[in-house]
Amino acid sequence: MQCNEVYIYDWVRTPRGRGKRSGALYRVKPVQLLQVLLTALQQRNQLDTSCVDDVIIGCVTACGDQGANIARIAVLFSDWHESTPGVTLNRFCASGLEACNIAAAKIAAGWGEAIVAGGVESMSRMPIATDGGAWYIDPEVNRKLSFVPQGISADIIASLAGFTRRQLDEFAAASHHKAHQASRAGFFQRSLIPVQDGNGKLLLDRDEMIRPDCNPEEIGKLKPSFIGIGKLGFDAVACSRYPQLEKIAHLHHPGNSSAIVDGAALMLLGNASIGKKLGLRARARIISSASVGSEPTIMLTGNPAATSKALATVNLSLKDIDLFEVNEAFAAVALQYLSTTGIDAQHLNVNGGAIAMGHPLGATGVMVLGTLLDELERRDLRRGLATFCAGAGMATTTVIERV
Amino acid sequence: MTEVSFTSADNFGHLVLASPRFEEKFVARFEQAVQDAVASDVAAVIVTVTGKISPAAFDVKLLLSEEVFALSARFARSLRTLEMLDRPLLATLPHAVQGIGLEVVLAAHARVALPEVQVGFPEVNFGLLPAHGAVQRLARLSGIEPALSFLTSGRTATAAMLGLCHTRVETQDELLPRAKELALQLGENAHQPWDRREFRWPQASPDDFTITKMWMATPAMIFKKTGGHYPVYDTIASCLYEGTRLDFDSAVANDLYHWQRLLRAPATRNIITMQGIIRPQIMQRAVARPAPATQRVGVIGAGMMGAGIALVSALAGCRVVVIDREAELAGAARRRAESYLQRQQERKKITAAAAQEVLARLTCTTEHESLADCDMVIEAVYEDRALKKDLITRIEPLLSARSVFASNTSTLPITSLAAYSTRPHNFIGLHFFSPVEKMQLVEIIKGKETDAAVIDCAFAYVAKLQKVPVLVNDARYFYTSRVFMTYLCAGLALLREGQDAVMIEHAGRRAGMPVAPLALTDELSLSLVQQIFAQTRGDGAEVPAAAQEVITVMLEQHDRSGKKSGRGFYDYHHKGKQLWSGVRDLFPPATQPLSVATMAQRLLDVQADEAQRCLDEGIVQNADDANIASVLGWGFPLFHGGVLQYRKQNAPRT
């Protein structure tokens, strides 16, 4: 079958607000986060929404405010044409990226001309695990899968690789510096949609969590987060899965882990003919994607395999990629990606990542892919690769190429 | 005797369960009583459980048969019929209720108890759970989290603490009137909370985030405690988790499904066979031996072992005389007893009066003559042949002709010590384990000339202490120490092969052994192991070469003697211990690294093979003895049912 080319025409995101009651976006309902973006996307492209074949939204904790297919509901709530359907999906942290990949696959197959892929997560309102799930709340499943929380997984990665606390903290501080510089230089402006309330009052127009003064010495003083739950029993589970470890070195803490935030993002994808019809300029092509499963206890090590799989599909190698984005779920995930792939750290997460700006689970994939595209354009480079590890031992990769 | 009766008087039905025990007869009678209650025209029914508490109130042979499942279903159904009687069902708790009796009490619509009355489900200690709806009732009465912790603890708690108690009364006499009063208040609409439309979960509903977080951590907490070897804990968790998401009747049906799975698991069968068949049999046979009861015990040496033996003897009702060289030394036995009894009082395990009686039975002195009228004299001095010889020859003439002289040696052949005695037929070995008050095994070592009547005496004495006696023939290290050493040596041999030390230690734990082999060697101290090896060689026996080499290298090249010196295979510091970094460089790494599972199997197989040799050589008398001694003596995994049961199920060798 002849595949259609898949183009990225535009993308938008909200700023990321602290994912707590004190956060600037706490009072904004998740459906409003999507409304802000759907409205902006329609307006800035003068989009005839009846031409959009689907809205695919990544959302991890899809219950309560975010339940009952928030994608379709947001479409209707935002006054988009009622003929546009919507669907939510959950590939844990890679949900946003997967939304883009599935939209791309549909367009490539000819089963849609224009599709909006996106993600939303209000972690202040719907904390992680609010949706329960057999994975960890069913004791039989939990035991059989040797479930440990992701923080323990990250500590296993660090223990096995022998990463030091200092290495992790340095990486984390650098993420803040890069994000701060990019933010100050206005690199994010093009795609960032400020969030206002119904009265037009500005709630947030920049990422709330970036700390320009972050340094390894300061965050070096933070207490590791997972010692307590490790002692409770998760360390025993971890060591039974990785018996080469005498004990788990608990090195991750709030400063070198992704921040908990609220936010949403959308990306408009389509084939060539719909772009012409709607008068849109194609910015890049999605040329490949892949998802893999990996060992679920260590959980977060699938990125290199997903990367290889995505590159092999289009006969590319690591050196054909100009910029890399690996989601900074935890500092050890990025360091493990660097040491496994051997890529140059200078080409990785050049504008910082989730440690500095936060990781609104369902939305981050779109934010990272979009930021990558903006940066490829700014630097006038050709290809970029974004990769996300995900819960229960998975990873998803997307490769884009500018046109 | 199990009895169930239903009688009616003054418009009240009285359902009385005397010493309920889970067996066919009980269930049949219970069903009949429930039918009687249904058929009767009483206004309300009052349930009372009477009789002595017995922790293992179930028919083990029944549990091991397929018939149990139908019987359990019948009992669960009957309980449900009872609680849906449409008339008030009250339970009175005049005293402690456990197990099957508590299952019935939970089916009542309300409970009236005295404040201090303890309730418990000791089932978990036998690898079992209350399977007939009690898990679901408890969760719906006390809350999900309290139910989980109570059911998995196996401990008792007051009914009030669990929120099971509608009303407390201060005296026995108030129980029945108060129950009747409550019954009238409940009136005709007496239903269980879970049978009402407006049912609310106590504390937190199954969807509450605190419960989600509890379930996240529960399997890991259980794994840490059990190593994944004791399925009952996981079963309780699953019954609770799954049952709290179902309607009540489906939840009980689901419990019965898990009950079937649990009872078919080899671990459960091994545990209940050991606890419910082998152990009681051994104890019954010991008690049945024709021997005069040991009334007066003499203990020579008030060290760790001597003081412990004196304490357990006094606790068992014997009058005890402890002898040591100096009054101060002898007094150690009293101090030990005092501090033990103090702790037991704090834990409310013994009354102050009873503790005083125990102390009153204990005499500490330097006077050898005080031993004169003892039925049983046990020497527990250092493992020094000359010292023992001196004591035997000096003390024996003071004793009556029929008194038994026992040595608590763990290394010296009994026959060789009996040679110093003028009455070798009255000489025997009694190998207690440390700490004596905790360890439940005693090896009885038969010398060449030991009389059968003396052996009977020893059995009766050990049984009186409520410890498990196992008869062992006189050979080097007897039975337990001999087999136990193979575990330690196998761990050292793996290290010599160049296997990874971290993995060896994980393998020990994976195997289910209480302490990993290298940590264990550190605990014993490498110097002691070296001494044992030297003695073994001195006696002309073979010492495992690999283990010997590891010990020698550690001691002579690295000066690492074990935990006491702070440096052994581990480095010890105030925060804990960590494997010594040099342990990896002791020997070249193995060209074929073994998996943890393979090493774990080897660590168990060497013990199984050695135990089989002991049986073949007649060191132990039979497989039951070998199995129970392995579990109680050196902590061979209970879930395997003991060392030879493991061999039978896992390591068939020729």
Interface residues (C-beta under 8 A of the other chain):
Chain A: P127 A129 T130 G132 Y136 I137 D138 P139 E140 N142 R143 F147 V148 P149 I229 L232 G233 F234 A236 V237 C239 S240 P243 Q244 L245 E246 K247
Chain B: D207 F209 T212 K213 W215 M216 A217 T218 P219 A220 M221 I222 F223 K224 K225 G228 D234 A237 S238 Y241 E242 D500 V502 M503 E505 H506 A507 R510 Q578 L579 V596
